[in-house]
């Protein structure tokens, strides 16, 4: 004979309270004494009662799901960032639906449709596609990391300008006179442009020439290597490179060594990101380290505030620091 499922009424009877009181305990609604809460939980344990999660979510009008939309996990910075976000959200009782756009606008729009159909409680986004109009019309809490989405969506970013100053000044202090910078295309609305602005202002201040090679994030490795070989062909005098991320810095070092240049004796390179995996695999690289864990926890805190209907700040800027490589 099939065992009959324990109902809310059964818990109420054992606890000696009303069905409404049990429901309020389950959904944390209204004032209840600790003694009443304890009685209900003891009754649930005695009867091995399992709450109906779906019904509870419908009552609360929440799914406890948060969507993440980022370019890729196949990158040390974004891989670590998404792992930190997942951990921070898990601590708050959320599950994660993850979409990696590969910087394809159509793919990002598709992920947005899927996530909204899944009735997520909020979104944290960091893909670099522009012109995604859906973000302007989403009636849903959204927080961005290192991406300018719309004026209504708060942005959590590292202090990219300060990082650009630290990187460029490090190269200048090391005696470099011909410093080249790499960054995203100039028309991309990204906090990355602050790194470029810092580089150009510092070079101009010292009366030195400025050269920025534009490299799309989603370019293939082969395409990036082609650009970096051209960099050395067009500027054989280069003695320092401020790369906009550690992946590009690694590729630049590879190209330089294949051309017979010694790093750091002949060419000094400073990267940007400082993810844990990069520090493990490339300890010789001097880089500007972003506070990835702090960026994740701050974004989740902002999203929680928005989910709860609280007013949030428009943006948060977090400090960076320079990490010297082992051979610097």
C-alpha positions in Angstrom: 0.0 0.0 0.0 1.4 3.4 -1.0 2.5 5.6 1.9 0.4 8.8 2.2 2.4 12.0 1.8 2.7 14.2 4.8 0.7 17.4 4.4 0.8 20.9 5.9 -2.2 20.0 8.0 -0.3 17.1 9.6 2.6 19.4 10.6 0.1 21.9 12.0 -1.6 19.2 14.1 1.6 17.8 15.6 3.0 21.4 16.3 -0.3 22.5 17.8 -0.6 25.5 15.5 -2.7 26.5 12.5 -2.0 25.6 8.9 -1.5 29.4 8.3 1.2 29.5 11.0 3.1 26.6 9.4 2.9 28.3 6.0 4.3 31.6 7.5 7.2 29.7 9.1 8.1 28.0 5.8 7.9 31.3 3.9 9.5 33.5 6.6 6.5 35.8 6.6 5.3 38.0 9.5 6.3 38.0 13.1 6.5 34.7 14.9 8.0 33.8 18.2 11.1 31.6 18.3 9.1 29.1 20.3 6.5 28.8 17.6 9.1 28.5 14.9 10.9 25.7 16.9 7.7 23.8 17.4 7.0 23.8 13.7 10.5 22.7 12.7 10.4 19.9 15.3 7.1 18.7 13.9 8.5 18.7 10.3 11.5 16.7 11.5 9.3 14.2 13.3 7.0 13.7 10.3 9.9 13.9 7.8 8.0 16.6 6.0 9.4 17.9 2.7 8.1 21.3 1.6 6.8 21.7 -1.9 9.6 23.8 -3.3 7.8 24.8 -6.5 4.7 25.9 -4.7 6.8 27.8 -2.2 8.6 29.6 -5.1 5.3 30.5 -6.7 4.1 31.9 -3.4 7.2 33.9 -3.0 7.2 34.9 -6.7 10.9 33.8 -6.9 12.7 30.9 -8.5 16.0 31.2 -6.7 17.7 31.1 -10.1 20.2 33.7 -11.4 21.4 33.9 -15.0 25.0 34.6 -15.9 25.9 35.8 -19.4 29.7 36.1 -20.1 31.9 35.7 -23.1 33.5 32.3 -22.2 34.9 30.2 -19.4 37.8 29.3 -21.7 39.8 32.3 -20.2 41.5 32.5 -16.8 39.8 35.7 -15.8 36.3 34.9 -16.8 36.6 31.3 -15.6 37.6 32.4 -12.2 35.0 35.2 -12.1 32.2 32.8 -13.0 33.4 30.3 -10.4 33.4 33.1 -7.7 29.9 34.3 -8.8 28.6 30.7 -8.6 30.0 30.4 -5.0 28.7 33.7 -3.8 25.2 33.0 -5.2 25.2 29.5 -3.8 25.8 30.9 -0.3 22.6 33.0 -0.7 20.5 30.0 -1.8 20.6 30.6 -5.5 21.3 28.2 -8.4 23.0 29.4 -11.5 22.1 29.2 -15.2 25.1 30.0 -17.2 25.4 31.2 -20.8 28.6 31.9 -22.6 28.0 34.1 -25.6 31.4 33.8 -27.3 30.8 37.5 -28.0 28.2 36.6 -30.5 25.2 39.1 -30.3 22.7 36.6 -31.7 23.9 34.0 -29.2 23.6 36.5 -26.3 20.0 37.4 -27.4 19.2 33.6 -27.5 20.5 33.1 -24.0 18.5 36.1 -22.8 15.3 34.6 -24.2 16.1 31.2 -22.6 16.9 32.7 -19.3 13.8 34.9 -19.2 11.7 31.9 -20.1 13.3 30.1 -17.2 12.0 32.9 -15.0 15.2 33.8 -13.3 15.2 36.2 -10.4 18.0 38.3 -11.9 21.0 38.5 -14.3 24.7 39.2 -13.9 26.2 40.0 -17.3 29.7 40.6 -18.7 29.6 39.8 -22.4 31.0 42.5 -24.7 28.3 42.7 -27.4 26.8 46.1 -28.0 23.3 47.1 -29.1 21.4 44.4 -27.2 18.1 46.3 -26.9 16.5 43.6 -24.7 18.5 44.9 -21.7 16.6 48.2 -21.9 13.2 46.5 -21.6 13.9 43.7 -19.1 11.7 44.2 -16.1 14.3 42.2 -14.0 17.2 43.0 -11.7 20.4 43.2 -13.7 24.0 43.9 -12.7 26.9 44.2 -15.1 30.6 43.4 -14.5 33.1 45.4 -16.6 30.5 46.2 -19.2 28.5 49.3 -20.0 25.0 48.0 -20.8 22.6 50.9 -20.1 22.4 53.9 -17.7 19.9 52.0 -15.5 22.2 49.0 -14.9 24.9 49.3 -12.2 28.4 48.4 -13.2 31.0 46.6 -11.0 34.5 47.3 -12.4 38.1 47.4 -11.4 39.8 50.8 -11.4 41.0 50.4 -15.0 42.4 53.9 -15.2 44.6 53.4 -12.1 45.6 50.0 -13.5 46.7 51.6 -16.7 48.7 54.2 -14.8 50.4 51.5 -12.7 51.3 49.4 -15.8 52.6 52.2 -17.9 54.6 53.8 -15.1 56.1 50.4 -14.3 57.5 50.2 -17.8 58.7 53.8 -17.7 60.4 53.2 -14.4 62.2 50.2 -15.9 63.6 52.5 -18.6 61.3 51.7 -21.5 61.1 54.5 -24.1 59.1 52.8 -26.9 56.0 51.4 -25.2 53.1 49.9 -27.1 49.7 49.2 -25.8 47.0 46.6 -26.9 43.3 47.1 -26.3 39.8 46.5 -27.7 38.7 48.4 -30.8 38.3 52.1 -29.8 34.6 52.2 -30.6 33.7 49.5 -28.1 32.0 50.9 -25.0 34.0 49.2 -22.3 35.7 50.2 -19.1 38.8 48.8 -20.8 39.1 52.1 -22.6 40.2 53.6 -19.3 43.4 51.5 -19.5 44.1 53.0 -22.9 43.3 56.6 -21.7 45.8 56.2 -18.8 48.5 54.9 -21.1 48.1 57.7 -23.6 48.0 60.4 -20.9 51.1 59.1 -19.3 53.0 58.7 -22.6 52.0 62.2 -23.6 53.1 63.6 -20.3 56.6 62.1 -20.9 56.7 63.3 -24.5 56.8 59.7 -25.8 55.1 58.3 -28.9 51.8 56.4 -28.4 50.9 53.3 -30.4 47.8 51.2 -29.6 47.2 47.9 -31.5 43.5 47.1 -31.4 42.6 43.4 -30.8 39.1 42.1 -30.5 38.5 39.8 -27.5 36.8 37.1 -29.7 39.6 37.1 -32.4 41.1 33.7 -32.8 44.6 32.9 -31.5 45.9 32.8 -35.0 44.5 36.3 -35.7 46.0 37.7 -32.5 49.4 36.2 -33.3 49.3 37.8 -36.7 48.6 41.2 -35.2 51.5 40.8 -32.6 53.9 39.8 -35.3 53.0 42.9 -37.2 53.5 44.9 -34.1 57.2 43.8 -33.9 57.7 44.2 -37.7 56.3 47.8 -37.7 58.1 48.8 -34.4 61.4 46.9 -34.1 62.4 49.6 -31.6 59.7 48.5 -29.1 61.2 47.8 -25.6 58.0 47.6 -23.6 54.4 46.4 -24.0 51.4 47.1 -21.8 48.9 44.3 -22.8 45.3 44.8 -22.0 45.0 41.3 -20.6 47.2 38.4 -19.5 46.3 36.2 -22.4 47.5 38.8 -25.0 50.6 39.4 -22.8 51.4 35.6 -23.0 51.0 35.6 -26.8 53.2 38.7 -27.2 55.9 37.1 -25.1 55.8 34.0 -27.3 56.1 36.0 -30.5 59.0 38.1 -29.0 61.0 35.0 -28.0 60.5 33.4 -31.4 62.0 36.5 -32.9 65.0 36.2 -30.7 64.1 38.8 -28.1 64.8 38.1 -24.5 62.0 38.8 -22.0 62.5 40.8 -19.8 66.1 41.7 -20.8 65.2 43.1 -24.3 61.5 43.5 -23.9 59.4 44.1 -20.8 55.8 43.1 -20.7 53.0 44.0 -18.3 49.6 42.3 -18.5 46.2 42.9 -16.9 43.9 40.6 -14.9 46.1 38.5 -12.6 43.8 35.4 -12.4 45.0 32.6 -10.1 45.5 30.2 -13.0 47.6 32.7 -14.9 49.8 33.4 -11.8 50.3 29.6 -11.5 51.2 29.0 -15.2 53.0 32.3 -15.9 54.6 33.4 -12.7 57.2 35.5 -14.6 54.6 37.9 -16.0 54.2 41.2 -14.3 50.6 42.1 -14.3 47.8 44.3 -12.9 45.7 42.1 -10.7 41.9 42.7 -10.6 40.1 41.8 -7.3 38.1 39.0 -8.9 36.6 37.6 -5.7 35.6 41.1 -4.5 34.1 41.9 -7.9 31.9 38.8 -7.7 30.8 39.4 -4.1 30.0 43.0 -4.8 28.0 42.1 -7.9 26.0 39.5 -6.0 25.3 42.0 -3.2 24.1 44.6 -5.7 21.9 42.0 -7.4 20.4 40.9 -4.1 19.6 44.5 -3.2 17.8 44.9 -6.5 15.9 41.7 -6.1 14.8 42.9 -2.7 13.6 46.2 -4.3 16.2 48.3 -2.6 17.9 51.3 -4.3 21.5 50.5 -5.4 24.4 52.6 -6.4 24.9 53.2 -10.1 28.4 51.7 -10.2 31.2 50.4 -8.0 34.9 50.8 -8.8 37.3 48.5 -7.0 41.1 48.9 -6.5 43.8 47.0 -8.4 47.4 46.2 -7.6 50.6 45.5 -9.5 52.0 42.0 -9.1 55.7 41.8 -10.1 56.7 38.7 -12.1 59.4 36.4 -10.8 61.9 37.5 -13.4 61.0 41.2 -13.3 
